Amino acid sequence: MSTNDTTPLVVVGYVSDPNGRGTISLLLSCVLTLILCVWSALHLDIPPRGESHVRKIVRNGRWILVGVFAPELVVFTTWRQWSSAKLLGTVVKAEESTKDVIDVRSADTLERTSSQNLTESASEQAFTKPFTTIKRMYPWTRTHDFFASTGGFAFEVDPNAFLTSGVVDHLPTYRDMKRLTLTARGVAFLAKCDHLPDIPEEDIQDKSKANDLAKALVVVQASWMLIQTLGRLIVRLPVTLLEVNTIAHVCCVFLLYLLWWDKPLLPEQPIILRGPWVESIAAYMYISSELSGEIKMVGHTRGLKSMLAKFNLYSRRPEINFLRFCPSQTENEQVHDDAELCSLKAASKTCLPHSKRVELAEAADTAVVERRPKCRSKTFAEDKINDITLKRWALASEALQTCDFIMKDHVSFSHDDGQCRHLKAEEFLVNNVQNWPLNDLLRDVGSLGVGMMLWAASFVYGAIHAAAWNDHFPTVTEKWLWKASAVYIGFCGGLWIILNYLAQKLGSVNRFWDRWMEGQTRWCHYIIFGVPVVVCGSSFLFARVFIVVEAFINLRELPMTAYDTPNWEQVFPHF
């Protein structure tokens, strides 16, 4: 940031700092602040079960790189998690306010150690009354909201019970049990089912690796860096590019702690939910989630789909997309053994036209950072229906009977005068919650609003670096590359949002995208659309890396006044 001084510019290289500000002290001050802003401010979600130390290092390292080169993406992630947690709290309060409360507690005999058994027996009592609920022992707080959104609650089920894979031929042990992690959508579903976890806030805070004091110390250190920079601007001393980049991270960390303050820091293990209701509810949530689906590889798209699936960008087709709910069974309908016990059955070919139309409409409302739902083009394969499949459908049907709100709030579409109903596919369960915001989070804003928030974060990050427009650069090339990078970072997000919005509004583009992903277009289309994407993406990455690298190498030649320290009497004059 230039001070627009007309005096001749005197530049220097390395400056020792025994008596004031020097190159080493400037470098250490910024680097230590960057470490605090990047590492200690990251509130990652609960890792997968059995994650090795190497995978944990890789996972943390990826997010550290994102925090260094694209901190506004971390801010966007924080905002999505915060908005999801806030919406989850709203759902919980709404459910509690619409149901009568049954107080099964006894003030003389209630002890904290018996809370689990008491909750289970009370749940069974309230389960028979659709509009009643037990009185919670502990209030549901924002800490609960964040912990739920971070994968803090999970089921552990017998893989022989209803899962499509992982079947063992012996009595399941602890290690054989399949862990199904609930998402924010899943916990909201439990709230409607009257099975919301009832645990004290202290138990969740005990899983956090930092308390409010530790978080406050990071904020104080970041604030001191900001005060120093403002002091230099007030007395018209130059601010280095490294300090500009550090201030961008400081602004991000303020937003991170503002939104993530109630989120536990780096919890390692979820709380396992148990009870007689788990199996049926888990079965329904399982078939509604992408865990129950598979990816269809088609010819030349095999490599593309495998890559996108690895990065969780290509969605699977949940099993519920291939099922239908029939209130009554026709005489000519061919069923399998014990299928009459299931209200959920495999969808017929007559359901496909209705399903494709609805799923294309749902894909049009997918936010820019979410996975698009895939439109199915076939029915459930007959050879995939076995005893475990029928048991899974029967258990899910039990959930439909006991949770009557499902047929009111979770029906995607119906046809044949309501005799054939199809339920929504929702991401209730995952292997582990991803840190990047995907379909598992709740949202009450449109896809365009989500995209605008992402663009706003990128725009502010680019604008902060553009503030150094007139700073001193060692070469003209570095000066113009800095300007171009700042502008490109600020505005390329807006271009992507516009293109995404137009694609949603133009049905032909939306349908072409699905055909392109399914390998149903010509090979030349992959070149026509792939080359611009690769060029723009590479340029975006170059701009990110250059901004950070230039901030450091710019220290080799700075104005002499960059090492002057401000007189604080000039910053805060006496009156």
Secondary structure as GFF3:
##gff-version 3
##sequence-region A 1 575
A	DSSP	beta_strand	11	12	.	.	.	ID=ss1
A	DSSP	alpha_helix	23	35	.	.	.	ID=ss2
A	DSSP	pi_helix	36	40	.	.	.	ID=ss3
A	DSSP	alpha_helix	53	69	.	.	.	ID=ss4
A	DSSP	alpha_helix	71	97	.	.	.	ID=ss5
A	DSSP	beta_strand	100	102	.	.	.	ID=ss6
A	DSSP	three_ten_helix	112	114	.	.	.	ID=ss7
A	DSSP	alpha_helix	115	127	.	.	.	ID=ss8
A	DSSP	beta_strand	132	134	.	.	.	ID=ss9
A	DSSP	alpha_helix	142	149	.	.	.	ID=ss10
A	DSSP	beta_strand	153	157	.	.	.	ID=ss11
A	DSSP	beta_strand	178	182	.	.	.	ID=ss12
A	DSSP	alpha_helix	184	193	.	.	.	ID=ss13
A	DSSP	alpha_helix	201	205	.	.	.	ID=ss14
A	DSSP	alpha_helix	212	234	.	.	.	ID=ss15
A	DSSP	alpha_helix	241	260	.	.	.	ID=ss16
A	DSSP	beta_strand	271	272	.	.	.	ID=ss17
A	DSSP	alpha_helix	278	288	.	.	.	ID=ss18
A	DSSP	three_ten_helix	290	292	.	.	.	ID=ss19
A	DSSP	three_ten_helix	299	301	.	.	.	ID=ss20
A	DSSP	alpha_helix	302	310	.	.	.	ID=ss21
A	DSSP	three_ten_helix	319	322	.	.	.	ID=ss22
A	DSSP	beta_strand	323	325	.	.	.	ID=ss23
A	DSSP	three_ten_helix	339	341	.	.	.	ID=ss24
A	DSSP	beta_strand	344	346	.	.	.	ID=ss25
A	DSSP	three_ten_helix	349	351	.	.	.	ID=ss26
A	DSSP	alpha_helix	352	364	.	.	.	ID=ss27
A	DSSP	three_ten_helix	382	384	.	.	.	ID=ss28
A	DSSP	alpha_helix	387	402	.	.	.	ID=ss29
A	DSSP	alpha_helix	406	409	.	.	.	ID=ss30
A	DSSP	beta_strand	411	415	.	.	.	ID=ss31
A	DSSP	beta_strand	420	423	.	.	.	ID=ss32
A	DSSP	beta_strand	429	430	.	.	.	ID=ss33
A	DSSP	alpha_helix	447	466	.	.	.	ID=ss34
A	DSSP	alpha_helix	476	505	.	.	.	ID=ss35
A	DSSP	alpha_helix	507	517	.	.	.	ID=ss36
A	DSSP	alpha_helix	523	553	.	.	.	ID=ss37
A	DSSP	three_ten_helix	554	556	.	.	.	ID=ss38
A	DSSP	beta_strand	558	559	.	.	.	ID=ss39
A	DSSP	three_ten_helix	560	563	.	.	.	ID=ss40
A	DSSP	alpha_helix	568	571	.	.	.	ID=ss41
###
